[in-house]
């Protein structure tokens, strides 16, 4: 083998355009021969294996992550020698340069040759070496291939093979590929790509380096501190759970996958990729320090008021540093003390785990054992879906624990819950957050999957918006079918943030249906998000029930509206399907706002009542919002919440006119035009136009909708952020002043007095819907009235003679939903109310 030279390395690079070091040959390191692996996301992801020899780094491009399984052979393509100071390089090689892509320091340490004459070993093509790295240890061999698939070859192709010793891990396969964390900075590939574009060890980022994730040996260490990270087993996704014998089925929990490593009276918490998150969850780390030594696999969750796992609540708890009450659900035991349990079948590991939890539980209340069920998988999934859980994990009882994605663990989902990569976000007026633009990895960019427009509570937005701004980019990361062009209201971000969403699958055009945001996944890397979101599994409904958007509808054939004008009755199932179908139109106006619901469990001809507060048995798909009352108000945040309302016989949706997640801030004004008996609808049309003219003269942008009854609503959006924010009493006073202005211009036609006696053939201009806790029927809300009318959003061009509000019904809704949404740009019309208050005499 030729002695170390750098001419080829230097000839391939333009050092004015790449941050890589030019380098030179150096003397042998005094601390031992250097060894390192750099994970390199170039045209294809590969691992650059480098060892010091003759003053340079001898280098090979390894096609896959090294495996500690001696039966696995990795192809290692010999490349040019690299300078010694390349061993400190971590950063991005710009496009247009040789090897363009992101480089991560994946492992480093020292190596010792097993041959006395190393040059002779290289010439022979068999190099034995002992590695002492952070992740790879023990004996390894580099063996040069003399042929390629039986034919002589002149290429310098080698095999990298683990030797059998105490550091070997039989059956490991591709598990190490799951580790995406630098051994020097803790950063993922995406974080490196999203950081300083040119960085080497001589050009520090200034960022505080996270703790180094480490991979364990085949045995844990006890008495000397917590063991290092052990690669975890992952699931394959299936449409439905397996039905045969020999399977155990566990509930899929909605939280963060966390490995707890305990040793010597201390504990560390590792993410699925090996990052140390002990500082993020100090209460669990402190409690786990009192558990027996071992390594436990499980899920860390926050529980909602019904004691159900809630990922959004987990996000809020982390952002607000309220993590003391989180629960760790343990489902596997990998090591107990120094004993490696991974070769044991699952049935024995679970028995050992249950005994472990019984002992460990004395240290605090945050640990729970995950039971499993040996009944049919479909029955467990159906039960999980009826309880509004995320899904089921099915595992073979006789299988060992094997890192990586294995067929012995499969998951099936009740809901469409997936991770997507954030590529941009849209705003209103260029500043206020509106929706996410998301995709999945495809080639060198992202494949666009559409927008995620709902689910943004105040707590989640506080975490999301700063992260978006920190990842800002001038360029779109999307390739192929692109999203809207960039501009004042579209903001691109580097593809480094992973979001969890709930959705109803993909449309025929390949975009998300009914997508709702659930939170950021800081524990997952963008490189893992390559599969398009998958629709939930189809549950087998109990007799007499149907499932809509993951919600089981009991008594689906119960009529809620009687037959009308020769049309069949409308059932509870019909209403549920309408809620699902219209969700994308309804949710922008109701999501995360306190909502009063008119319920008619026995149909509109039976007893109807308002429900504002949470009641015993309320669906877990509904959110609870604190409005400073004895009991919180209900709110829907996604399509499942809307369908859950229909399941309870909820017909009408009357949300507050507040900012989502912030009941104390109004963000719209509603003017209800309520005609006295005997007036024609054309009188209402004239009133709407008078109100429109008055509001536009004041600088506002009014919209209009039918109420589903005899009147119209004129609604105008207002700004609700920063200095533009107004109080409820100001909003109500302004609305009253506007109504009085319209009334004074035509006192013979309008009144602002609520009393029926005072109307006298006039139209009541109702401003009372603008106080705190006041509500109005939401756009697209069904009404509990004969004919099954809906509150339908109109364009102003439709407000003319011949307009018939009775034409907009649940029966005509499918055709109406195929037409453009007249209120699509509702929030774009918002205006600050503050400078307008004085125009009508409101201080």
C-alpha positions, 0 to 999 in steps of 0.5 A: 500500500502506498505511503501516506500522501495528500496530493489527491486529497488537495487536488480534489478540493477548492479550499477557497470554497470548502471549510475542510482543512488543507492539511499536511502530513504530521508526526505520529500522535503521542496519545496513540494512533487516531481512529474516527468515523464521520457520518457523511450525508452526501449524495448517499448517506455513508460512514467515513472510516479513518485510521491514522497511519504514516502521518495521515488518515487512511480512509474508507467510505463504508456504505452502511453503519458499522455493525458489531455483529460478526456475521455482518460484513460492510463494504468499505471503499478505499478513498484518498488519504486525508490530513490529520486535522480532518479528524476535527471536522464537523459541518457542511461542505457547500454544494458544488464542492467535492463531497458536498453534504453534511459531516457529523463526528460519529465516533472517535478514539484510538486504534492499535494494530495487531500486526507488527509490520503494518505496511506489510499487512496493508500490502497483503490486504488483511489489517487487524485492529483493536478500536477504543472508541466511544461507540466501537470497541474491540477487535475489527478487521479490514479485508481487501476484496480480490474480486467483485462478484466473482470477477477480478477487480482493480478497485480498492474495495475492502470489507469491515468486519467485527471480530468475536469478542466481549464487545460483539453484539450478535444479531445487531444488524443495522441498529447503529444506523439509528444513532444520529448524534455527534460524539463531540457536540451531540448535534444531529445531522439536521442540527449541523446542517441548520447551524453554521454552514462552515464549521471545523474544530478551529471554527467553534459555533459558540454553542454549548455542546450537549452531553455525548451520547454513548453506545453500551457494550454487550454488558452494562457497568454497575457501581460506577455510574449509569450505563451508556446508551444501548440501541433500541428496537423499533416497530414496523408499521402495519395496517392492522394488528396480527391475529395469530397466536404467540403475539402480545399486544400493548397500548401505544403510548403518546409521548417520548421514547426514553431509555432509563439507565440506572447504575451506582445510585445515579440515572441517565435518560436517553432519547431514541437516538442516544441524546442525554435528556436527564436535565430535561426531566430532572424529577424522573432522573432523580426518582430513577436514581433510586431504582435497581441498576439496569436499563429500561425501555419505555415511554414518558407521558403527560396525562390529561384530566381523564388520565390519558396520555396526551402529547400536546400536554407533554409539550406544554409541560416541557416548555413550562418546565412542569415535568414533575408529574410525568409518568414513565411507562416501562415496557421492556427490561434490557439489562438487570444489574450487569445481566444482559436480558436481550437474548431472552424471549419477550415473555421472560423479559416482561416477567422480569420487568414486572418484578423490577417495577415492583421493587423500583416503584417504592422510589416514587410514583412516576413508574408504571408497568405496561401490561400486555394482552394475549387476546386477538390484536384486532379486539385490542385495537378496537378497544384502544380506539374506543378509548381514544388511545393512539393505537397498539404495539404487537410483539412476538412473545418468543422473540429476543430484543434486537435493535433496529426496525424488526418484524417482531414488533409492529404497530397499528394506529387508531388515529393518523398520527405521524411525523413530518418535516417543517419546511415553512410557515404562513402568516397573516399580514407577514407576522402572525403565525397561521399554519405550517407547510410540511413534507417528507424527505425525498431525494435532496429536498422535501416532498410537499404534503400541504398545510397544517392549519389547526391545533396551535394552542398558546402553550404550543405556539410559544415553543413553535414560533421561536423555533421557526424563526431560529431556523429561518431560510431564504430558500424553499426546501421543497422539491417537485410539486411545490407549495405556494411561492414565497412572499410576505406571508410565506416564510421558509425554514431549514428542514431541521424541525420535526412535527407530530401531527394528527390527520385523516390520511392523504387526499388523491392529490397527495396532501394531508387531510384534516391535519392538526398540529400536536407538537415538536418532536425534538427526539427525532431527526429529519433524516428519519422522516421518509415515509408519507403519513399513513391513514389509521387502521380500519377498526372493526366496529361492534355491532350497530356502530360505525367509526368516523375519524377514529370515533365510534358512533353509537346508535348511528341510525338515530334520526337527528333531523326528521324527513323534510320535503320528501328528503330522508331523515338525517342521522347521527352518522350523517352528522358525524360524516359531515363534521369530518367532511367539513372539518377543514372549513370549520376548524379555523373558526372554532379550534382551541376556542371555548365552545358552547354546544347545542345538543339534541341526543334524541333529535331536534324534536326532542329535548335540546340543551346548551353544554358549555362545561365538561361533564362526566363522560365527555369525550377525551377528543375534546380539549378543556379550556380554563375560562376562570370559572369553576369548571373549564369549557369544552373546545374542539381542536381537530376533526376527531373533536368535531366528530366526538361532538356529533357522537354526543348528539351535539349539533350546533357550535357556538364558539367565543370570538376570541384568539385560539387558546386565549379566552381573554383576547377578542379577535373578531366582532360579530353583528347579528342582524335579527329581523322582527316578524313579518319583515322580508329577507331583502330587508336583512340584505339591505341591513347587511349592506348598510353595516358593511358600508359603515365598517368599511368607512371605519377601515375594517374588512367585514365578512358575511354569513347566513345564520341558518335562520332568518338573519345574517351575521356580519363579522370582521376580524381584528388584530389580537397581538401586541399593541393591537390587542383590545379588551372585551369591554372595548370590543363590546363598546365599539360594536355597540357604537357601530350599531348605534351609528347604523341605527341613527342613520335609519331609525325607522328601520333599525333598533339596538334595543333587545326588547321584542316590544321595542322592535316594532317591525325593525331589524335588531342590530345585536352587538351583545355577541361581542362580550366575554363569554358571548358566542355566535354560531360558527361558519358551517355549523349545523343548526337544530332547525327544520330542514337541517340548515347550516350557518353558511359563509357567503361572498358579498356578491351573493348578498343580493335579491333572491338569496335564500338561506334555506338553500344551505343545508346538510343535504346540499353541503357536499356540493357546497364544499366543492366550491371555493371557500368565500372566507378562505382569507378571513384572517388576512382581513384583520385590522387593528381596532385600537386606532379606530376606537376613537372614531366612534367615541370609545376610549 
